[in-house]
Structures are given as structure tokens and as C-alpha cells.
Amino acid sequence: MSVSYFVEKTFKKLIPAPFTLAVLLSLLTLGIAFLFTGDHNGDSAVQILEFWQSGMWDPALLVFMVQMMLILVLGHVLVLSKPVAWLTSQLTKTVTNNASAVIIVSVSTMLVAFFNWGLGLIFGAIMARKVAEASQERGFKINYPLVGAAGYVGLMVWHGGISGSAPLKAAETGHLASLFPGGDPALLAQLPDNIPTDTTIFASWNLIIFGLLLILIPLVLYLVSRKAGTSSVKLQSREKVSLKPVVEGAEKLDHSKWLKLIFGVLLLSAFFASYSEALFAGNLTPNMLNFLMLGLCILMHDSFVSFLKALEKAIGGAAAILIQFPLYFGIMGVMRETGLVADIASFFVSFATELSLPVYSFFSAGLVNIFVPSGGGQWAVQGPVVLESALKLGVPLNKAVMALAYGDQITNMLQPFWALPLLAITNLKARDILPYTLILMLVGILVYVGGLLLI
């Protein structure tokens, strides 16, 4: 507990709120650009500020922002549907003790998070809460913080999964070149049109790494559960208010199950008609994923009213993340236009090798994630550095992309920002789950680094 307390106190002392941190990083980037690139490249202070503001409102990056936010919001909406609530209830019925609790919560959360990170984040939190409620109702004892940590493990596998920001964007035709507008023609000539997801997310080696974690993480949690103390859980009951509004006139359409069914089927029909070839080719994109998620959300909610209520709740949880994206895009614009990206890439190339670069990228991405707790924002800032370094050293680009993705997700076990929804739902504190998430992070580091060295 002393280690977790130290980590929590350190974060509170050194790391401000994510938005404040994004502002500080923006100021730091502008300061470095003024000091080290202005005279060298002939960029005046006014030009650097222009690079900053143009990066913030880059149309292609704004599209990227909307795509990433929809992945989070639609995943949250889906987990608030009745079928998912039924699934969590059925899974909870199989829990009888502390060991079965951590195994069932961790496995189900990792599987769901591999499909969609927003869905996995809320699903894991609800699973942990329901297990605690079952413990209280049926009288068996658990280690609630350990179960809470098990509900958070989806955040250490999501970026290598189907909703991973970096591999999904890299799969879009022309996206890689868009990271280097006005770049070196020789560099752009080496970039492919895209990196298909069958070489990243659906590559056999990535699925093997995920499979290993799917076995090792529950195993480690099981071993810890045998040593960790258990206790009875006492939760405050949640008041359930059941309202039966009077529905009249056109409002009947809002509550119509048939209308939502017709529209949901129409959406999924259009999805498969438009993207069946791309799906069989193993090339998934953010637009495809969001189209599928929208259709599932409509079908799995009782009505448009139910869907919109869940949507309102999900958007509220995503608000703080939304406003950070333009700030990180501004950082990217300054780094790109002043040549800082190329300078950083050259620094890595100066001492890295073809074998070691993916490992360096993994650890640097883990470090950046502590300060930039957004996979999409991190890809926008660090993606060009990783790609240029990989091209110079002959590292396969699909491997470089996944090295960044692995590093970004692993330090979520150290960075409590993304745990906030779970902590709110479970009534746990960051210092309660950190001792266990730190252990899981170490296990993940061994698996990911070993995988990057062997593939």
C-alpha cells in the first residue's frame, strides 16, 4: 500500500488536470520552437504561432477527433443497453468467491475492450460493481480493490485491439502522408498508401500477444487473490426510479420499438453492403467501426428515447477529452512545420538499431502517455516521429505502429486518469487499485517487450 500511496501523492503533486497539462505542453512546445528552431529555419515568432493555430484546426485532424470521440461515446452507449446489462448479470451469477470474481471480471473486460475501448472501460466498471453487489447480497467475501483492478485491465489491451487509434488511422488510405504535409519528397515516396489492419490488429503475432495476456493477467490476479485479504462489501444502495411517462401524438414515434428496429436493421444492412469486401480483406477503419457501433446501439436499446438518454450520459463523460484534441493538434503542427519531428527522429536513429527501435518506441510511448492520456492525441504527436525513425532504420511500419500502441496502453495501469469512470461507479479510490494495476503493468511490459523482440 505504501508504493501505491507514493504514486498517488506523486501524481497529485506533479501532474495537474489533463486540460491544464495539455496547456502546459503547448506552452513548452512553443517555447522550444522559439528557442531552437526560429533562427535555424528562419521561422519567426509569428510564423510559429501560425503553425500552432493551423495545426489546431487542421480539417483532416478534426475528422480524426470526431472519429475517436464517436468510438468512446458509442461504446459507452452500447454498454448502457439492456442486452449488455443482461450479460453482466449472467456473468455475475457465476461468481462465488474472490478468485472466480477476478478471473471472470478480467477475462470479460479484456475481451470487450479488445472490441471497443469505450465499451470495455464502462463494462469493466459495471462488472466490478455488480460483483460487489452480488458479494453483499449473497454473503461471500471479496477483495474489492483487486476486483476493481480486474475491471480496469481492458485499458492495457485496447490500443492493440479493433478500436486502436494508431492502427485504425494507419489503415486509412492517404493518412500516413497527411502526417507529413509539405514533407521531404524522398520520405513521402517511402510511405505506403496505408497499413492494413490485417498486418497490425489482426496480425497473427498481435493476436498471440493478446492471447498470452488473456491467460497471464487472470492467472496473476488469481495468484494475488489467494494471498490478498478479503472482506464483506458494504455499498450504498442506488435508488431506482421508474417513471412511466404519458406518451401522446408524435412522441409515440420516439418510443416506437418497430421504428428503431427498422432503422437499426437498415444501418447494419448498409454497413455490410458497403464494407463486406473490406472486412474480408482485413482492413477496418474508424468510419467502419463507428458505423457498425451505431447500428448495434440503435438495435440494442428499447427505443430512440432510451438511446438518446444513454447518449446524453456518454457525451457528458467524454466532454473533458474532446477539448484536449485541438491542443494536441496544435503541438503536432508546431513540431511538424518547424522540423522538430525530424530532429527527434534523427535523435532516435542516432543510437537505435532495427532491433531496438520498436522497444525504444514502446517505452517512449509509455512515458508520453502519462502526460498525453489520449491514444488519438498521442498518435497525432508521436506518430510522425515513430514512422520517420522506422523508415530510416528499415523497421517494418506495422511493427512500429504497434510498438507505439503497446506503449501507449501499458501505462494506463499507472496513469489513473482513465480510471475515473471506474472509480466513480465502484466508489473505490485510485490508491485502492494502484498496487494491483502496477503488478499487471509489469506483466504487460514483459509480454509486449518480449513480443516486439521476437516478431
Disulfide bonds with the S-S distance in Angstrom:
none
